[in-house]
Amino acid sequence: MLSIAAKYLKSYLFYQKSQRWSRDRIEAHQDEMLKRLIRHAGKQVPYYRRLFRSVGFDPESFRGREDLTRIPLLDKETVRTRRDELIADNARSYGITWESTSGSTGTPLHLIVDRGAQAAKLAALLRSYQWAGYSLRKKTFSLQSYYIENADFEYKPVFNVLRYDSNKLRKDSALKVIAEVNRIKPKFFMGFPFDLLMFSRFALDEGIEIALPDAVVTYGETLSEHKREALKRAYKCGIFDFYSNHEANVMIAECEHHRLHLIDDFALHEVIEAYSDNLANNGRGELIGTGLYNYAMPLIRYRTRDDIVLSDDGARCPCGRNFPVVEQIIGKQCDYIETPDGRLLGAVMSHSIDNGRGVVMSQCIQDALDHIDVNLVVDNQYNENSQQAIERDLRKRLGREMRIDFHIVPQLVKRDGGKTPFILSKIGRTYV
């Protein structure tokens, strides 16, 4: 078995070459990888053994993309409630790493991403960042949830990265980090759009300039056009969006010509019509992903609950890559929470629900600076320990001054337009 370092290197070299493949070669690669994965799932994964028998599907005769729609879609609720059945009998031979996510819907999931899938995801991610101008050990500023103990930020000289813990995002700590940014002068910024925008606003409020980067990569939440333009004004450079998930079965990245691409050498992507399982004819609908590498816990035709719009102009991107072009990612949008000590917490809050056993969906509603209501839709696995785990993880971000009330509800609160945000602010801290 290859060491993890060897797997990373092999994946990195593969993705450097495959980005220049013809469309026919990309699709042939998808077909070959799908055949291996589907046959493996039919033999080694209890959930798929039963599913394939029930729908009369023979994995040995599977031909590739043309047969994929014969397999029913997989939703988050099935992964949540039947997780153990989705783990391969021989999963340990692929290396087990547990991931947890609640995503923008507040539905806690725990799943395995094996070493091969981890290596593939990291290599594909690094290539995407290279499109934005990143190179190994380039001076970088990273603003995300690091849980840095006894400090708000730290510098990692081995990786040449200044890391700011987004759980500590407030004006006084941001001003200290801005001083470090101006001293180190990193040329590559990365983080959630909301966090990076608030970071720049703290500097603007104090009349302080930030040493400008060459590029900014955003991820973790929907990059609205309004936020993109605001980030451009703040950092005076190109803004590059990146989309993936913890499940390692979808990826979208923005190339140097600022066009979004489905990363089809990493996963098989489909777009289906709303409220159906039919492939969309107009290129607009829900994004469905099948990871090509995760043999320990294959998730086949997995529903992301995020919508995208594919380009219909048929023109090849000037970057020369034969990956489909995405016009728009229509993900979930939420407000943000302000804590009594002045910290601003956006989509990073979703991970507070990761360990809530029995939680189907969740929502945080702030109605005062020192109070939030947490609405939970639960099933029979929910118990007192579940609530204690959620409160413990919420406290890591919210601190001790925030009052938290939990409510078991039949459904979550919707906006007037019908959308259900994970965070809903009643004190004016609305989505930007």
N, C-alpha and C positions, 0 to 999 in steps of 0.2 A: 504494500500500500504506500502511495506517495505521502511524504510528510506534508504538513499543512503549508509550509513555505514553498515546497515544490508545486503544490496545487495552485497556489497564488501565481507563481511565476508562469506556469503552463497556461493558466487562464488569461493572464496579462498578454502573453505573446499571441495567443489565439485571437483576442479581441483587437489587437493592433492590426492583424491581417484581415479579419472577417468584415471590418467596416468598409472595405473596398470591394467586397464581393458583388457579383451581379445579382439581380433579383432572383433569377432562376437558381443560383447556387444557395442563396439564403433560404429559399423555400425547400430546396432539396435537403438542406441541413435540418430544417425544422421537421420535415417528414421523418428523417432517420432518427432524430432524437425522440420524437413522439412515439415512434414504433417501439423503441427500447423502453421508454417510460411506461407506456400503456401495457406492454407485455409483463413488465416487472410488477405493475400495480395489480394485474389480474392474478398473478401468482403469489405475491408476498403481502398484499394489503387487504385485511379482512373486509373493510368497507367496500372496496371495489370488487372483490371476489363475489360478494352477495349482490352488489348492484348490477354487475355485468350479467350474472345469471338471470336476475329478475327482468332485465330488458332484452334478453336474448342476444347479447353482444359477445362476439368471439374475439378476444384480444389478439389471438394468433393470426387472424386474417385482416387485422387493422392495417390500412395502407398509408395513413398519414392524415394531413389536413382535411382531405375530402371526406374522411369518415368521422371526423371529430364530433360533428353535430349529432351523431348517434348516441353519444354519451350525455346523460342529463347534466344540467348545470349544478354547481356546488355553491351553497350559500353559507354565510358566516354562522348562522344558527346551527347548521349541521356540524360545522367545525367545532363550535362551542360545546354542543351536547354529545357529539360522537367522536371526540378527539382521539381517544385511544384506538378506535377502530380504523382510523386513518394512518396510524403508525405502522410501518412495514414490520413484518416478523423479524427481518434481519436488519433492522434500522441501526443497531449498534455497530455493524460492520462499516457503516458509512460515516460514523462519527456523529455523536448527538450533541447539539447545542440548543437549549430552549430559548425561545423568543416570546415576548409578551407584547401585546398591543391592544389598545382600545379604539384607536383611530378616531375619526371625526364624529362617529356615531355613538361613542361611549359604550361599545359592546366589547367586554373583555375577552381576549383570546390568548391561549397558551399553545404554542406549537413548536415543532422541531424544524430547524433549517440545518441540513447536514453540511459537512465540511466542503464538499464539492460545490454545493449551491452557494455557500458563503464565499468561496474563492471566486466563483463566477460573478456574483453580485459585486464584490469589491472591485474586480478587474473592469467590469462594465461601467461601474461608477467612476473609477479613475479615468477611464477613457472619455467619459462624458465631461468630466471636469477639465480634461485636456482641451476639449473643444472650446472651453471658455478661457483657455490660456494658462491653466494650472500645469505645474511640473513638480516632480518630487523635490521636497525640501524648499519649495518656494515659500517665502515668508507669508504666513497665513494668519488671519484673524477669524476665529470660529466662535459663534454665539449660539449655544444650544444647551440642553439640559445635561450638565456634567455631574451634578451633585458633588462639587468640590467642598471638602470639609475644611472648616476654619478659615476660609478665604472666598472671595468673590470671583477671583480669576487666578490664572497661573500660566507661566510660559514653559513650554516643552521644547528645549533646545534640540533634542534628538530629531524631532519632526519639524522644528522651526515654526511652531504654531503657538499663538497667544489664545488661550481658551477662556472665555467668559461664561460663567454659569447663568443661563437664562432664568433660572429660578431666583436669582438675586438681582434681576433687572429693575433698578430704580435710579433716580437721578444722582444721588451721591456716589454710589458705586460706579455708575456709568462714567462719571466725570474722571474718576481715578483710572478707569480702563482707557478712556480717550487719551489721557496723558501717556499711557503705555503705548497705545497705537501710534501716537505722534513721535514717540521715542524710537520704536522699533521699525515703523513704517512698513507694515505688511502690504503686499501688493495684491493679495487675493482674500476677499471676504466671503464668508459663507454663514447661512443661518436661516431661521424662519423669517419671512417677509415682515411680519408684525414686529418682531424683536429688533431687526435691523433698522426699521423705520423709526421706532421709538428711540433707539440709540442715537440716531442722527438728530432727532428732535430735541433731545436733552442738550446736545452741543449747540444747536441753533438757539435754544432758549437762553443759553449763557453767553452767546456771542463767540463761541469757540469753534475754530476750524478743525476738521479731522483730516489727517494725512490721507490723501485719496488713493484708493486701490486702482488696479488696472481692470478688475472685473469683480462682480458679485454674483455668487450662485445662491439661489433660494430653493427651499424645499420645505416639506412638512405641513404646508397649508396652501390653499388656493392663492395664486398670485393674480389678483385682479388687475385690470389695466390701470386702474387708479393707483394701486400700490406700485406697480411697475414704474409708472411715470414719476411718482413721488420719490422712489429710490434712485431713479436716474438723476433727478434734480439734486438729491442729497449727496450722491457719491460721484456724479459726473463721469460715469463709465457705463459699459455694457452690463445689462442685467440678464442673467441666464437662469432659466427655470429648470428644475429637476424634479421628477415624480417617480416614486417607487413605493413599495410597501414592505412591511416586515415579513410577509408571507413569501417574498422573493419570487413572485410570478407575474409581475408587470414592471415595465420601466419606460419612461418617456424622458427624453433629454433634448436640450436646445443646442443646436450647432452654432458654429461661428458666424453663420448668416442669419441667426436669430429665428430659425424655424424649428419647431418642435418635431421630434421624430419618435415613432414607436421603435424601441430597440429590439428588433425581431431576431437577432442572433442570441438574445438572452431568454426570450419567452415567446410564446405564441399568443398573439392578441386577437380578440374578436370584439365586435361592437354589435350589441343586440338592441332591438326596439324596446322602448319603455313598456313595462308591464307585460312582457311576453318573453319567450325564449327564441324568437325568430331573429335571424341576422338582419341588421338594419340595412335598408336599401339606399338611404340617403347619407350614410356615414355619420349619423348623429345618434347616440344612444349610450347605453351603459357599457363600460369597459369590462371585458372578461379576460382573465389571464390564465395561462397554463405555463408554470415554470418548467424548464427543460432539464433541470439539474437536481432537484431535491428528491432523491430516491428514498430517504428515510421517512418522509411524510409527503407524498405527492398530493398536490391540490390541483385537480384537473377541471378546467372550465370554471374557474372560481370567480364569483361575482364580487366586484370591488365596491359596488354602490356609488361609484363616481362615474359621471358621464363625460364623454369627449365628443368633439366634432372633427371628423377627418376632412382634409382638404379634398375638394372635388375638381381642382383645375387640371390635374393630370400632369402638371409640369414637374420635371425633375429639379430637386433642390440644387442651387449653385454649389453646395458643398460637395456634390458628386456621389453622395452615399445613397444607396438604394433602399432606404428605410422609409415607410409611409410617413407623410407629413400630417401633423395634428394642428388644426387651426385653433382649438381651444380646449382646455381642461376645465370642466365644470364640476369642481369639487364642492365639499361642504364649507360653509362660511359661518363663523361664530364671532360673538363679541369677546371682550376681554375683562378680566377681573383686576381691580385695583385693591391692594391690601392696605390695612391701616398704616403700615410703615412705608407706603409709597411704592411698593413693587408692582409691576404690571405683568400679568400672566395671561397669555393667549392660548393657542392650541397646545402648548406644552402641558396644559392641565389635563389633557385626555389620558395621559399615562397614570394619573392618580386612581383610575378605576381598574387598572390591569388585574389586580388581585381580588376583585370582587366576585367570588364564586356565586353563581346563581343569578348574576345580573344580566338581563337580556339587553337593556338599553339604559342610558343614564343621561342626566342633564343637571347643570349647575346654574342657578338663577340668583344673581346678586341684587338685593333690594336695599342694601345699606352698605356703607363703607366697611362695616365690621360684621356683616352677616350674609350668609348664602343659604339657600335651600337646595338640597340635593334630591332630585326626583329620580326614583329608581323603578323600572319595570323589571320584575323578578320572576323566577320560577321556583319550584319546590326545593331546589338545592340551596337557596338563599337562607342564611341563618345569622345569628348574632355575631359569629366569627367573621362572616362576610362584611358586615357593617364595620366591625372593628378594624379590619384590614383596609377598607376604603378610607376610614377616618384617619388612620395612621399615615397613609400615603398622601392624603389631602393636607395633613398638617405639615408634611415635609415641605410643601410649597406655600401654603397659606400662613403658616406660623400659628402661634397660640392665641393671638388676639382676635382672630376671626371666629365668630360664632357659627356653628354649622348645625342645621336641622335636616334630618333625613325623612323622606316621605316615600312610602310605597304607593305607586299610582298605576292606574290602568293604561295610561298613555301620557306622552310628554307634551309640553306646551309648544305650540306652533306659532310662528310669526303670522302676520296678516296674510302674507303671500303663500302660506301653506308649508314653508320650510321649517324643519325642526333642528335648531342649533344646539350644539353641545353646551355652549355658554350663552346665556341670555342676560344682558345687563339691563336693569331698571333704574340705574343711576347715571345713564348717559355714556357708559364706556362701550360704545357700539362699534361694530366692525368698520374698519377704515376702508 
